Amino acid sequence: MEFLRSISHPEEVCALLQYKFGKIGSITPKVNDEQPCRLTARMCYHLLSKTSRSFSAVIQALDGELRHAVCIFYLTLRALDTVEDDMTIPIDVKMPMLTNFYQHLHEPGWKYTDSSEKDSIVLEQFPSVVEEFGRLDVLYQEVITYVCKEMGQGMAGFLQCKVGTIKEWDEYCHFVAGLVGIGLSRLFTASSLETRVVGEDTALANSLGLFLQKTNIIRDYLEDTDDGREFWPREIWSKYAGALSEFKRADKREKGLECLNELVTNALRHVPDVLVYLSRLRNQSIFNFCAIPQVMAMATLERCYSNPAVFTRVVKIRKGEAVRLMVDATSMDAINAIFDKFARLIDLRVPIRDPSAAETRVLCGAVLQRTSRAQATHLDSHPRFLPVYTSFFLVILALGWAYWMGAQNVYHKLTDSF
């Protein structure tokens, strides 16, 4: 199905084939080359693959000991997030669990088996996380403990109140995502793979997390409102409706789009910080790890902008497009080109009478000014498939179609012939 969705985009078809044949270096797991021998370590990577939809591969592609530190960091925060999301845990139980969760990192054997959330396996197998946490260098332990403590206390603070002002929106996004950016940046510096400024510039690292989180919140409108959660800030949506859920109604669609566009515009403010942050990274595996989620977010934000489908379904980019971004997002020139492309697409679709139109254009212009010197050789700025390669592409296309239809023997015959 994903192959068919990308059939009119040849570059995506090639990217999908690369992905299927394991030829994308930016997300090729390195852990297989250094398979952990400890049962607890193997369990952690099993938990990583079970609970991470998008980060598992890029985490396992990180260099050296940083890979394991980030794996444990991710699982710790995944466990904490699972507690926050579990609506079956009573408030009087959940509040102290969130506030004191960081202490469990130092309690061998601690686990929680009463969660009904989809990622409850992390809480049930948390003793393995605790065991591997204790084996990390003390610098990594300090960073993970700090972020877990701050995040848990921040989550607890928002447990019984909805996001009201834009300032509170930024604050909530800081606790659930900005702290992740700060923690990761400090882990990068602690590994000596990146310079001190990466870990010390918390403003940029925070902005990196806010961009991802705001994009997710914007995209997940329908899922969150259906579940009774409200993460769109009241200060914005109350200008367009009496209740956030009203945007699901057809007669509120125009106002819903105006609200949506104001939120997208707010998220665009973080893009210049994202570009500066990425430009400072020197290690290729860290660059890939940070860049891939950011370009995915930019593509998703563009897809959501002025799109009424946000109120009726979950808006997603095509899998082929996602894989294409993974393939491309390996250099700063490519990142500039990608952000340039999606900023232009948003700018072209700004409704004339949209209340946020002027600010949206200003922010898109700021992004385009920053990316104007990009060598846009990684996108659609020139033909990728010259006539001499047409026949070759058609052969690859046919083989890809057969593979996706379940003809696994085609793949084996192809690889045997090399």
Secondary structure as GFF3:
##gff-version 3
##sequence-region A 1 418
A	DSSP	alpha_helix	2	5	.	.	.	ID=ss1
A	DSSP	alpha_helix	10	20	.	.	.	ID=ss2
A	DSSP	three_ten_helix	25	27	.	.	.	ID=ss3
A	DSSP	three_ten_helix	31	34	.	.	.	ID=ss4
A	DSSP	alpha_helix	39	51	.	.	.	ID=ss5
A	DSSP	alpha_helix	56	60	.	.	.	ID=ss6
A	DSSP	alpha_helix	66	85	.	.	.	ID=ss7
A	DSSP	alpha_helix	91	99	.	.	.	ID=ss8
A	DSSP	three_ten_helix	101	106	.	.	.	ID=ss9
A	DSSP	alpha_helix	120	124	.	.	.	ID=ss10
A	DSSP	alpha_helix	126	133	.	.	.	ID=ss11
A	DSSP	alpha_helix	138	157	.	.	.	ID=ss12
A	DSSP	alpha_helix	166	173	.	.	.	ID=ss13
A	DSSP	pi_helix	174	178	.	.	.	ID=ss14
A	DSSP	alpha_helix	179	190	.	.	.	ID=ss15
A	DSSP	alpha_helix	196	200	.	.	.	ID=ss16
A	DSSP	alpha_helix	202	219	.	.	.	ID=ss17
A	DSSP	alpha_helix	221	226	.	.	.	ID=ss18
A	DSSP	alpha_helix	234	237	.	.	.	ID=ss19
A	DSSP	three_ten_helix	244	248	.	.	.	ID=ss20
A	DSSP	three_ten_helix	250	252	.	.	.	ID=ss21
A	DSSP	alpha_helix	253	268	.	.	.	ID=ss22
A	DSSP	alpha_helix	271	280	.	.	.	ID=ss23
A	DSSP	alpha_helix	284	304	.	.	.	ID=ss24
A	DSSP	three_ten_helix	308	311	.	.	.	ID=ss25
A	DSSP	alpha_helix	319	328	.	.	.	ID=ss26
A	DSSP	alpha_helix	332	348	.	.	.	ID=ss27
A	DSSP	alpha_helix	357	371	.	.	.	ID=ss28
A	DSSP	three_ten_helix	387	389	.	.	.	ID=ss29
A	DSSP	alpha_helix	390	404	.	.	.	ID=ss30
A	DSSP	alpha_helix	408	417	.	.	.	ID=ss31
###
